[in-house]
Amino acid sequence: MMFVRTASKRDLLVETWHATYDPIYGAKRVAEITDEWHSVAALEKRLDAPMSEFLVADDGAAIGAVAFAEAIEDGKTVKLRQLYVRPADQRRGIGSMLLDEVEGCFPEATRIRLEVEERNEKAVAFYLAQGFARIGETQGEMPTAIYERPIVWA
């Protein structure tokens, strides 16, 4: 069973990036990206970022997933910056659990938005299954599709 908690400096989940993006960008480029994005310094910045939440799902022995999100647009939009589930832990509801927890961290928000690499078919399928709709795209070295869904408070 996985539990969600706020992240600490020791948490890192590079394995998921290699499993997902090595076939797209190659192991060398993925290593360069993860060295930059998942360094201790980069993680520390996220831990201290205002109006943000950095969560991990772990079972007490290993980290199964991480999520990082921040409030934008006067707190009305949650921007999901990262949601990585270790390959061995995928398809167990952990990603859905983290999404729910992220939304709960931002009670003023009315929608959640994210960007995903268009060739990451598993992630795109996951977000579509979670009720996200494509609203745009970005260009650049890593072109991404922009997805969004409303947050419905019970």
C-alpha positions as CSV (number, residue, x, y, z in Angstrom):
1,M,0.0,0.0,0.0
2,M,1.3,3.5,-0.9
3,F,0.9,6.6,1.3
4,V,1.1,10.2,0.2
5,R,3.2,12.7,2.1
6,T,5.0,15.9,1.6
7,A,8.4,15.4,-0.1
8,S,11.8,15.9,1.6
9,K,15.3,16.4,0.2
10,R,16.1,12.7,-0.1
11,D,13.4,12.0,-2.6
12,L,14.3,11.5,-6.3
13,L,12.6,9.6,-9.0
14,V,14.8,9.6,-12.1
15,E,14.0,5.9,-12.9
16,T,10.6,6.9,-14.3
17,W,12.1,9.4,-16.7
18,H,14.5,6.9,-18.1
19,A,11.8,4.3,-18.5
20,T,9.6,6.7,-20.3
21,Y,11.9,9.0,-22.3
22,D,14.9,6.9,-23.2
23,P,13.1,5.5,-26.3
24,I,12.1,9.1,-27.3
25,Y,15.3,11.1,-26.5
26,G,17.9,8.6,-25.8
27,A,19.5,7.7,-22.5
28,K,22.3,10.3,-22.7
29,R,19.8,13.2,-23.3
30,V,17.5,11.9,-20.6
31,A,20.5,11.7,-18.1
32,E,21.3,15.4,-18.9
33,I,17.7,16.5,-18.3
34,T,17.3,14.5,-15.1
35,D,20.7,15.7,-13.8
36,E,19.4,19.3,-14.2
37,W,15.7,18.8,-13.3
38,H,16.1,16.2,-10.5
39,S,19.3,17.4,-8.8
40,V,19.2,18.1,-5.1
41,A,19.4,21.8,-5.8
42,A,16.4,21.7,-8.2
43,L,14.4,19.6,-5.7
44,E,15.3,22.0,-2.9
45,K,13.9,24.9,-4.9
46,R,10.6,23.1,-5.4
47,L,10.4,22.3,-1.7
48,D,10.6,26.0,-0.8
49,A,8.5,27.4,-3.7
50,P,5.6,29.5,-2.5
51,M,2.1,28.4,-3.3
52,S,3.2,25.0,-4.3
53,E,3.1,21.4,-3.0
54,F,5.6,18.6,-3.6
55,L,4.2,15.2,-2.7
56,V,5.5,11.7,-2.7
57,A,3.8,8.3,-2.5
58,D,5.7,5.7,-0.6
59,D,5.1,2.4,1.1
60,G,7.6,3.0,3.9
61,A,10.4,1.2,2.0
62,A,10.4,2.8,-1.4
63,I,9.1,5.8,-3.2
64,G,6.5,4.9,-5.8
65,A,5.6,8.3,-7.2
66,V,6.1,12.1,-7.0
67,A,4.0,15.1,-7.9
68,F,4.8,18.8,-7.9
69,A,2.2,21.5,-8.5
70,E,1.9,25.2,-7.9
71,A,-0.9,27.7,-7.9
72,I,-1.0,30.2,-10.8
73,E,-3.5,32.8,-12.0
74,D,-4.3,34.1,-8.5
75,G,-4.7,30.6,-7.2
76,K,-7.5,29.7,-9.5
77,T,-5.4,27.3,-11.6
78,V,-3.2,24.4,-10.3
79,K,-0.3,23.9,-12.7
80,L,0.8,20.2,-12.4
81,R,4.5,20.4,-13.1
82,Q,5.5,16.8,-12.4
83,L,3.7,13.5,-11.9
84,Y,6.0,10.5,-12.1
85,V,5.0,7.0,-11.1
86,R,7.8,4.4,-11.0
87,P,7.2,1.9,-13.8
88,A,6.8,-1.0,-11.4
89,D,4.1,0.9,-9.5
90,Q,2.0,2.1,-12.5
91,R,-1.6,0.9,-13.0
92,R,-2.2,0.7,-9.3
93,G,-4.1,3.9,-8.8
94,I,-1.1,5.9,-7.3
95,G,-1.2,8.5,-10.0
96,S,-4.9,9.1,-9.5
97,M,-4.4,9.3,-5.7
98,L,-1.6,11.9,-6.2
99,L,-3.9,14.0,-8.5
100,D,-6.6,14.0,-5.9
101,E,-4.2,15.0,-3.2
102,V,-2.7,17.7,-5.3
103,E,-6.1,19.2,-6.0
104,G,-6.9,19.1,-2.3
105,C,-3.8,21.2,-1.5
106,F,-5.3,24.1,-3.5
107,P,-8.8,24.8,-2.2
108,E,-9.2,28.0,-4.1
109,A,-8.5,26.4,-7.5
110,T,-11.1,25.8,-10.1
111,R,-9.0,23.9,-12.6
112,I,-5.9,21.9,-13.0
113,R,-3.6,22.2,-16.0
114,L,-0.5,20.3,-17.2
115,E,1.8,19.8,-20.1
116,V,2.8,16.4,-21.3
117,E,5.3,15.2,-24.0
118,E,3.0,14.3,-26.9
119,R,4.9,11.0,-27.6
120,N,4.4,9.8,-24.1
121,E,1.4,7.8,-25.0
122,K,0.9,6.2,-21.6
123,A,0.8,9.5,-19.9
124,V,-1.6,11.0,-22.5
125,A,-3.9,8.0,-22.1
126,F,-3.8,8.4,-18.3
127,Y,-4.7,12.1,-18.3
128,L,-7.5,11.5,-20.8
129,A,-8.9,8.7,-18.5
130,Q,-8.7,11.2,-15.6
131,G,-11.0,13.6,-17.5
132,F,-8.4,16.0,-18.9
133,A,-9.0,17.6,-22.3
134,R,-6.3,19.0,-24.7
135,I,-6.5,22.8,-24.9
136,G,-3.2,23.6,-26.7
137,E,0.4,22.8,-27.3
138,T,3.9,24.2,-26.9
139,Q,6.8,24.1,-29.3
140,G,10.5,23.7,-28.7
141,E,13.1,20.9,-27.9
142,M,10.4,19.0,-26.0
143,P,7.0,19.8,-27.7
144,T,4.2,19.3,-25.3
145,A,0.4,19.1,-25.3
146,I,-1.4,21.2,-22.8
147,Y,-4.3,19.5,-20.9
148,E,-6.8,20.9,-18.4
149,R,-9.8,19.7,-16.4
150,P,-12.1,21.5,-13.9
151,I,-11.8,20.8,-10.2
152,V,-15.1,19.7,-8.9
153,W,-15.4,20.2,-5.1
154,A,-17.8,17.8,-3.4
